[in-house]
Amino acid sequence: MTRTSATPGGTLVLDGEGLAKAVLRDRDVTRWPALAAADDMRVITSAATLVEVVHPRIRRPALEWTLSRMVVELVTILTSDPDDLMTLCGSRAAVAKV
């Protein structure tokens, strides 16, 4: 596996699209966590991201396998619409109004 011009450094963070593609085993996405793991880097996603990714059609075993290879971090979200985010995220994220 060769590195692309964008080389992971520090911590690799998967957003909703990144996590969804990792669950689907998209080659362009799955190589990033593999490179990060090979370099002993942390691979994380936010607890709030799970709200975007989990839906009735998702393959739960694939999601659980993908999540088992990363850390799900609690987050604090600064937003102008805290009510909407608190409804979506529940206790998985702290929400603060800006």
C-alpha distances in whole Angstrom, upper triangle without the diagonal:
4,7,9,13,14,12,14,17,19,19,17,20,20,23,25,22,19,21,22,19,17,20,20,16,15,11,12,13,11,8,10,12,9,8,12,13,11,13,16,17,19,18,21,23,27,30,31,28,29,32,30,28,30,32,34,31,28,27,28,26,23,24,25,22,20,22,22,19,20,24,26,28,32,32,35,36,38,39,42,43,42,44,42,39,41,42,38,37,40,39,35,36,38,40,42,44,43
4,7,10,11,10,12,15,19,19,17,20,20,23,25,23,20,22,23,20,19,22,22,18,17,13,12,14,13,10,11,13,11,9,13,14,12,13,17,17,20,19,22,24,28,31,32,28,30,33,31,29,31,34,36,33,30,29,30,29,25,26,27,24,22,24,25,21,22,25,27,29,32,32,35,35,37,39,42,42,42,44,42,39,41,42,39,37,40,40,36,36,38,40,41,43,42
4,7,8,6,9,12,15,16,14,17,18,21,23,21,18,20,22,19,18,21,21,18,16,13,11,13,13,9,9,12,11,8,11,13,12,12,15,15,17,17,20,22,25,28,29,26,28,31,29,27,30,33,35,33,30,29,30,29,25,26,27,24,21,23,24,20,20,23,25,26,30,30,32,32,34,36,39,39,39,42,39,37,39,40,36,35,38,38,34,34,36,37,38,40,39
4,5,6,9,12,16,17,15,17,17,19,22,19,17,19,21,18,18,21,21,18,16,13,10,12,13,10,10,13,13,11,13,16,15,15,18,17,19,18,20,22,25,28,29,25,27,30,28,26,30,32,34,32,29,29,30,30,26,26,28,25,22,24,25,22,22,24,26,27,30,29,32,31,33,34,37,38,38,40,38,35,38,39,35,34,38,37,34,33,35,36,37,38,37
4,6,10,12,16,17,15,18,18,20,23,21,18,21,23,20,20,24,24,21,19,16,13,14,16,13,12,16,16,13,15,18,17,16,19,18,20,19,21,23,25,29,29,26,29,31,29,28,31,34,36,34,32,32,33,32,29,28,30,28,25,26,28,24,23,25,27,27,30,29,31,31,32,33,36,37,38,40,38,35,38,39,36,35,38,38,34,33,35,35,36,37,36
4,7,9,13,13,12,14,15,17,20,18,15,18,20,18,18,22,22,20,17,16,12,12,14,12,10,13,14,11,12,16,16,14,17,15,17,16,18,19,22,25,25,23,25,28,25,25,28,31,34,32,29,30,30,30,26,26,27,26,22,23,25,21,20,22,23,24,26,25,27,27,28,30,32,34,34,37,34,32,34,36,32,31,34,34,31,29,31,32,33,34,33
4,6,10,11,10,13,15,17,20,19,16,18,21,19,18,21,22,20,18,16,13,13,14,11,9,11,12,9,9,13,12,11,14,12,14,14,16,18,21,25,25,23,25,28,26,25,28,31,34,33,29,29,30,29,26,25,26,24,21,22,23,19,18,20,22,22,25,25,27,27,29,31,34,35,35,37,35,32,35,36,33,31,34,34,30,29,31,32,33,35,34
4,7,8,7,10,12,15,18,17,14,16,19,17,16,19,21,19,17,16,13,12,13,10,7,9,10,7,6,10,11,9,11,8,10,10,13,15,18,21,22,20,22,25,24,23,26,29,32,31,27,27,27,27,24,22,23,22,18,19,20,16,15,16,18,19,22,22,24,24,26,28,32,32,32,35,33,30,32,33,30,28,31,30,27,26,28,29,30,32,31
4,6,7,10,13,16,20,20,16,18,21,20,19,22,24,22,21,19,17,15,16,14,11,11,13,10,8,11,12,9,10,8,10,11,13,15,18,22,23,21,23,26,25,25,28,31,34,33,30,30,29,29,26,24,25,23,20,20,21,18,16,16,18,18,21,21,23,24,25,28,31,32,32,35,33,30,32,34,31,29,31,30,26,25,27,28,29,31,30
4,7,10,13,16,20,20,17,18,22,21,19,22,25,23,22,22,19,17,17,16,13,12,14,12,9,11,13,10,10,6,7,9,11,14,16,20,21,20,22,25,24,24,27,30,33,33,29,30,29,28,26,24,24,23,20,19,20,17,14,14,16,15,18,18,20,22,23,26,30,31,30,33,32,28,30,32,29,27,29,27,24,23,24,26,27,29,28
4,6,10,13,16,17,14,15,18,18,16,19,22,20,20,20,18,15,15,15,11,10,13,11,8,10,13,10,10,6,5,6,7,10,13,16,18,16,18,21,21,21,23,27,30,29,26,26,25,25,22,20,21,20,17,15,16,14,11,11,13,12,15,15,18,19,21,24,28,28,27,30,29,25,26,29,26,23,26,24,21,20,21,23,24,27,27
4,7,10,13,14,11,11,15,15,13,16,18,17,16,16,14,11,12,12,8,7,11,10,7,10,12,11,11,7,6,5,6,8,11,15,16,14,16,19,18,18,20,24,27,26,23,23,23,22,20,18,18,17,14,13,15,12,10,10,12,12,15,15,18,19,21,23,27,27,27,29,27,24,26,27,24,22,25,24,20,19,22,23,25,27,27
4,6,10,11,9,9,13,13,12,15,17,16,16,17,15,12,13,13,10,9,13,13,10,13,16,15,14,11,8,6,5,5,8,12,13,11,13,16,15,15,17,21,24,24,21,21,21,21,18,16,17,17,13,12,15,12,9,10,10,10,13,12,15,16,18,20,24,24,23,25,24,20,22,24,20,18,21,21,17,16,18,20,21,24,24
4,7,8,5,6,9,10,9,11,14,14,13,14,13,9,11,12,10,9,13,14,12,14,17,17,16,13,11,8,6,5,8,11,11,8,11,13,12,11,14,18,21,20,17,18,18,18,16,13,15,15,11,11,14,12,9,10,10,11,14,13,16,16,19,20,23,23,23,25,22,19,21,22,19,17,20,20,16,16,19,20,22,24,24
4,6,5,6,8,10,10,12,14,15,14,16,14,11,13,15,13,13,16,17,16,17,21,20,20,17,14,11,9,6,8,10,9,6,9,11,9,9,13,16,19,19,16,18,18,19,17,14,16,17,13,13,16,15,12,13,11,12,13,13,15,14,16,17,20,20,20,21,19,16,18,19,16,15,18,19,15,15,17,18,20,21,22
4,5,5,6,9,10,11,12,14,14,16,15,12,14,17,15,15,18,20,18,20,23,23,23,20,17,14,12,8,9,10,9,5,7,9,6,6,10,12,16,15,13,15,16,18,15,12,15,16,13,13,16,16,14,14,12,14,15,14,16,15,18,18,20,19,19,20,17,15,17,18,14,13,17,18,15,15,18,18,21,22,23
4,5,5,6,8,10,11,12,11,14,12,10,12,15,14,14,17,19,18,20,22,23,23,20,18,15,13,11,12,14,13,9,11,12,9,8,12,13,17,16,13,15,16,18,15,13,16,17,13,14,18,17,15,17,15,17,18,18,20,18,20,20,23,22,22,23,20,18,21,21,17,17,21,22,19,19,21,21,24,25,25
4,6,5,6,9,10,10,9,11,10,7,9,11,10,10,13,15,14,16,19,19,19,17,15,12,11,9,12,14,14,10,11,14,11,10,13,16,19,17,14,16,16,17,14,12,15,15,11,12,15,14,13,14,14,15,18,17,20,19,22,22,25,24,24,26,23,20,23,23,19,19,22,23,19,19,22,22,25,26,27
4,5,5,6,9,10,10,12,12,9,9,13,11,10,14,16,15,16,19,20,19,17,15,11,10,8,10,12,12,8,9,11,9,7,10,13,16,15,12,13,13,14,11,9,11,12,8,9,12,11,10,12,11,14,16,16,19,19,22,22,25,24,24,25,22,19,21,21,18,17,20,20,17,17,21,22,24,26,27
4,5,5,6,9,9,12,12,10,11,14,14,13,16,18,18,19,22,23,23,20,18,15,13,11,13,14,13,10,9,11,9,6,9,11,13,12,9,10,12,13,10,8,12,12,10,11,14,14,14,15,14,17,19,19,21,21,23,23,26,25,24,25,22,20,22,21,18,17,21,22,18,19,23,23,26,28,29
4,5,5,6,5,9,9,6,8,11,11,12,14,16,16,17,20,21,22,20,18,15,14,13,15,17,17,13,13,15,12,10,13,14,16,14,11,12,14,14,11,10,14,13,10,12,15,14,14,17,16,19,21,21,24,23,26,26,29,27,28,28,25,23,25,25,21,21,24,25,22,22,26,26,29,31,31
4,5,5,6,8,9,6,6,9,9,9,11,13,14,14,17,18,19,17,16,12,12,11,14,16,17,13,13,16,14,11,13,15,17,15,12,12,13,13,9,9,11,10,7,9,12,11,11,14,14,17,20,21,24,23,26,27,30,29,29,30,27,24,26,26,22,21,24,25,21,22,25,26,29,31,32
4,5,8,11,12,10,9,13,13,12,14,17,17,17,19,21,21,20,18,14,14,13,15,16,16,13,12,14,13,9,11,12,14,12,9,8,9,9,6,5,9,8,6,9,11,11,12,15,14,18,20,21,24,24,27,28,31,29,28,29,26,24,25,25,21,20,23,24,20,22,25,27,30,32,33
4,6,9,11,9,9,13,14,14,15,18,19,19,21,23,23,22,21,17,17,16,18,19,19,16,15,17,15,11,13,14,15,12,9,9,11,11,8,9,12,11,9,12,15,14,16,18,18,21,24,25,27,27,30,30,32,31,31,31,28,26,28,27,23,23,26,27,23,25,28,29,32,34,35
4,6,9,8,6,9,11,11,12,15,16,16,18,20,21,20,19,16,17,16,19,20,21,18,17,19,17,14,16,17,18,16,13,12,13,12,9,10,13,11,9,13,14,13,15,18,19,22,24,25,29,28,31,32,34,33,33,34,31,28,30,30,26,25,28,29,25,27,30,31,34,36,37
4,6,5,6,9,11,12,12,15,16,17,18,21,22,20,20,16,17,17,20,21,22,18,18,20,18,15,17,18,20,17,15,14,16,16,12,13,16,14,12,15,17,16,16,20,20,23,25,26,29,28,31,31,34,33,33,34,31,28,31,30,26,26,29,30,26,27,31,31,34,35,36
4,5,5,6,9,11,11,12,15,16,16,19,20,19,19,17,18,18,22,24,24,21,21,23,21,18,21,22,24,21,18,18,19,18,15,16,18,16,14,17,18,16,17,21,22,24,27,28,31,30,33,33,36,35,35,37,34,31,33,33,30,29,32,33,29,30,33,34,36,38,38
4,6,6,8,10,11,12,14,16,16,18,20,18,19,16,17,17,21,23,23,20,20,23,20,18,21,23,25,22,20,20,21,21,17,17,20,18,15,18,20,17,17,20,21,23,26,26,29,28,30,31,34,33,34,35,32,30,32,33,29,28,32,32,28,29,31,32,34,36,36
4,6,6,8,9,11,12,13,15,16,18,16,15,12,14,14,17,19,20,16,17,20,17,15,18,20,23,20,17,17,19,18,15,14,17,15,12,14,16,14,14,17,18,20,23,23,25,25,27,28,31,31,31,32,29,27,29,29,26,25,28,28,25,25,28,29,31,33,33
4,5,6,6,9,10,11,13,15,16,15,14,11,13,14,18,20,21,17,18,21,19,16,18,21,23,21,17,17,17,16,13,13,15,13,10,12,14,11,12,16,17,20,23,23,27,27,29,30,33,33,33,34,31,28,30,31,27,26,29,29,25,26,29,30,33,35,35
4,6,5,6,9,10,10,12,14,13,14,12,15,16,20,22,23,20,21,24,22,20,22,24,27,24,21,20,21,20,16,17,18,16,13,15,16,13,14,17,19,21,25,25,28,28,31,32,35,35,35,37,34,31,33,34,30,29,32,31,28,28,31,32,34,36,37
4,5,5,6,9,10,11,12,11,11,9,12,13,17,20,21,18,19,22,20,19,21,24,27,25,21,21,22,21,17,17,18,16,13,14,16,12,12,15,17,19,22,22,25,25,28,29,32,32,32,34,32,29,31,32,28,27,30,29,25,25,28,29,31,33,33
4,5,5,6,8,10,10,9,9,6,9,11,15,18,19,17,17,21,20,18,20,23,25,24,20,20,19,18,15,14,15,13,10,11,12,9,9,12,14,16,20,21,24,24,27,29,32,32,31,33,31,28,29,30,27,25,28,27,23,24,26,28,30,33,33
4,5,5,6,9,10,10,11,9,13,15,19,21,23,20,21,24,23,21,23,25,27,26,22,21,21,19,16,16,17,14,11,13,13,10,11,14,17,19,23,24,27,28,31,33,36,36,35,37,35,31,33,34,30,28,31,30,26,27,30,32,34,36,37
4,5,5,6,9,9,11,10,14,16,20,23,24,22,23,26,25,23,25,28,30,29,25,24,24,23,20,20,20,17,15,16,16,13,13,16,19,20,24,25,28,28,31,33,36,36,36,38,36,33,34,35,32,30,33,32,28,28,31,32,34,37,37
4,5,5,6,5,7,7,11,14,17,20,22,20,21,24,23,22,24,27,30,29,25,24,24,22,20,19,19,17,14,15,15,11,10,13,16,17,21,21,25,26,28,30,34,34,33,35,34,30,32,33,30,28,30,29,25,25,28,29,31,34,34
4,5,5,6,7,7,11,14,18,20,23,21,21,25,24,22,24,27,30,28,25,23,23,21,18,18,18,15,13,14,13,9,9,12,15,17,21,22,26,27,30,32,36,36,35,37,35,31,33,34,31,28,30,29,25,26,28,31,33,36,36
4,6,8,10,11,15,18,22,24,26,24,25,28,28,26,28,31,33,31,28,26,26,24,21,21,21,18,16,17,16,12,13,16,19,21,25,26,29,30,33,35,39,39,38,40,38,35,36,38,34,32,34,33,29,30,32,34,36,39,39
4,5,9,11,14,18,21,24,26,24,25,29,28,27,29,32,34,33,30,29,28,26,24,23,23,20,18,19,18,14,14,16,19,20,24,25,28,29,32,34,38,38,37,40,38,34,36,37,34,32,34,33,29,29,31,33,35,37,37
4,7,9,13,16,19,22,24,23,24,27,27,26,27,31,33,33,29,28,27,25,23,22,21,19,17,17,16,12,12,13,17,18,21,23,26,28,30,33,37,37,36,38,37,33,34,36,33,30,32,30,27,27,29,31,33,36,36
4,6,10,13,16,19,21,20,21,25,24,23,25,29,31,31,27,26,25,24,22,21,20,18,16,15,15,12,10,11,14,15,18,19,23,24,27,29,33,33,32,35,33,30,31,33,30,27,29,27,24,24,26,28,29,32,32
4,6,10,13,15,18,17,18,21,21,20,22,26,29,28,25,24,23,22,20,18,18,16,14,13,13,10,7,8,11,11,15,16,19,21,24,26,30,30,29,31,30,26,27,29,26,23,25,24,20,20,22,24,26,29,30
4,7,11,13,15,14,15,18,18,17,19,22,25,25,21,21,20,19,17,15,15,14,11,10,11,8,5,6,9,10,14,15,18,20,23,25,29,28,27,29,28,24,25,27,24,21,23,22,18,19,21,23,25,28,29
4,7,10,12,10,12,15,15,14,16,20,23,23,20,20,18,18,16,14,14,14,11,9,10,9,5,5,6,7,10,11,15,16,19,22,25,25,24,26,24,20,21,23,20,17,20,18,15,15,17,19,22,25,25
4,7,8,7,8,11,11,11,13,17,20,20,17,18,17,18,16,12,13,14,11,9,11,11,7,7,5,6,9,10,13,14,17,19,22,22,20,22,20,17,18,20,16,14,17,16,12,12,15,17,19,22,23
4,5,5,7,10,10,11,13,17,20,21,18,19,18,19,18,14,15,16,14,11,14,14,10,8,5,5,6,6,10,10,14,16,19,19,17,19,17,14,15,16,14,11,13,13,9,8,11,13,16,19,20
4,5,6,8,10,10,11,15,18,19,17,18,16,18,17,13,14,16,14,11,13,15,12,9,6,6,5,7,10,11,15,16,19,18,16,17,16,12,13,14,11,8,10,9,6,7,10,12,16,18,20
4,5,6,7,9,11,14,17,19,17,19,17,20,19,15,16,18,16,13,17,17,15,13,9,9,8,7,9,9,12,13,16,15,13,14,12,9,10,11,8,6,9,9,6,6,9,10,14,16,18
4,5,5,7,9,12,16,17,14,16,15,18,16,12,14,16,13,12,15,16,13,12,9,10,10,10,12,11,15,15,18,17,16,17,15,11,13,14,10,9,12,13,10,10,13,14,17,19,20
4,5,5,6,9,13,14,12,13,12,14,14,10,11,14,12,10,13,15,13,12,9,11,11,12,14,14,18,18,21,19,17,18,16,13,14,14,10,9,11,12,9,11,14,15,19,21,23
4,6,6,8,12,14,12,15,14,17,16,13,14,17,15,13,17,18,16,16,12,13,12,13,14,13,16,16,18,16,15,15,12,10,11,10,7,6,9,11,9,10,14,14,17,19,21
4,6,8,12,13,11,14,14,17,16,13,15,17,15,14,18,19,17,17,14,15,15,14,16,14,17,16,19,17,16,16,13,11,13,13,9,9,13,15,12,13,16,16,19,20,22
4,6,10,10,8,11,11,14,12,9,12,14,12,11,15,16,15,15,13,15,16,16,18,17,20,20,22,20,20,20,17,15,16,16,12,12,15,17,14,15,19,19,22,24,25
4,7,8,6,9,8,12,11,8,11,14,13,12,15,17,16,16,14,16,16,17,20,19,22,22,24,21,21,20,17,15,16,15,11,12,14,16,13,15,19,20,23,25,27
4,6,6,9,9,13,13,11,13,16,15,15,18,20,20,20,18,20,20,21,23,22,24,24,25,22,22,21,18,17,18,16,12,14,16,18,16,18,22,22,25,27,29
4,6,8,9,13,13,12,14,17,17,17,20,22,22,23,20,23,23,24,26,25,28,27,29,26,25,24,21,20,21,18,15,17,18,21,19,21,25,25,29,30,32
4,6,9,12,12,11,14,16,16,17,20,21,22,23,21,24,25,26,28,27,30,29,30,28,27,26,23,22,23,21,18,19,21,23,21,24,27,28,31,32,34
4,6,9,8,7,11,12,12,13,16,18,18,20,18,21,22,23,26,25,28,28,30,27,27,26,23,22,23,21,18,18,20,22,19,22,25,26,30,31,33
4,6,5,6,9,10,11,12,14,16,17,19,18,22,23,25,28,27,31,31,33,31,30,29,26,25,25,24,21,21,23,24,21,24,27,29,32,34,36
4,5,5,6,8,10,10,12,15,16,17,16,19,21,23,26,26,30,30,32,30,29,28,25,23,24,22,19,19,20,21,19,22,25,27,30,33,35
4,5,5,6,9,10,10,13,15,17,17,20,22,24,28,28,32,32,35,33,32,31,29,27,27,26,23,22,23,23,21,24,27,29,33,35,37
4,6,5,6,9,10,11,13,16,16,19,22,24,27,27,31,31,34,32,31,31,28,26,27,26,22,22,24,24,21,23,27,29,32,35,36
4,5,5,6,9,10,11,13,12,16,18,20,23,23,27,27,30,28,27,27,25,22,23,22,19,18,20,20,17,20,23,25,28,31,33
4,5,5,6,9,10,12,12,15,17,20,23,24,28,29,32,30,28,28,26,24,24,23,20,19,20,20,17,20,23,25,29,32,34
4,6,5,7,9,12,13,17,19,22,25,26,30,31,34,33,31,32,29,26,27,27,23,22,23,23,20,22,26,28,31,34,36
4,5,6,7,10,11,15,17,19,23,24,27,28,32,30,29,30,27,24,25,25,22,20,22,22,19,20,24,26,29,32,33
4,5,5,7,7,11,14,16,20,21,25,26,29,28,26,27,25,22,23,23,20,18,19,19,15,17,21,23,26,29,31
4,6,8,9,13,16,19,22,24,28,29,33,31,29,30,28,25,25,26,23,20,22,21,17,20,23,26,29,32,33
4,7,10,13,16,19,23,24,28,29,33,32,30,32,30,26,27,28,24,22,24,23,19,21,24,26,29,32,34
4,7,9,13,15,19,20,24,26,29,29,27,29,27,24,24,25,22,19,21,20,16,18,21,23,26,29,30
4,6,10,12,16,18,21,24,27,27,25,26,25,21,22,23,20,17,19,17,14,15,17,20,23,26,27
4,7,9,13,15,19,21,24,23,21,23,21,18,18,19,17,14,15,14,10,11,14,17,20,23,25
4,6,10,12,16,18,22,21,19,21,20,17,17,19,16,13,15,12,9,9,11,14,17,20,22
4,7,10,13,16,19,19,16,18,18,14,14,16,14,11,12,9,6,6,8,11,14,17,19
4,6,10,12,16,16,14,16,16,12,12,15,14,10,12,10,8,5,6,8,11,14,16
4,7,10,13,13,11,14,14,11,11,14,14,11,12,11,9,6,4,6,7,11,12
4,6,10,10,9,12,12,8,10,13,12,10,12,12,11,7,6,5,6,8,10
4,7,9,8,12,12,10,11,15,14,13,15,15,14,11,9,6,5,6,6
4,5,6,9,10,8,10,13,13,13,15,16,15,12,11,7,6,5,6
4,6,9,10,10,12,14,14,15,17,18,18,15,14,10,8,5,5
4,6,6,7,9,10,11,12,14,16,16,14,13,9,9,7,9
4,6,5,6,8,10,10,11,13,14,11,9,6,6,6,9
4,6,5,6,9,10,10,13,14,12,12,9,10,9,12
4,6,5,6,9,10,13,14,12,12,10,12,11,14
4,5,5,6,8,10,10,9,9,7,10,10,13
4,5,5,5,8,9,8,8,7,9,11,14
4,6,6,9,11,11,12,10,13,14,17
4,6,9,9,10,12,11,14,15,18
4,6,5,6,9,9,12,14,17
4,6,7,8,9,13,15,18
4,5,7,9,13,16,19
4,7,10,13,16,19
4,6,10,13,16
4,7,10,13
4,7,10
4,7
4
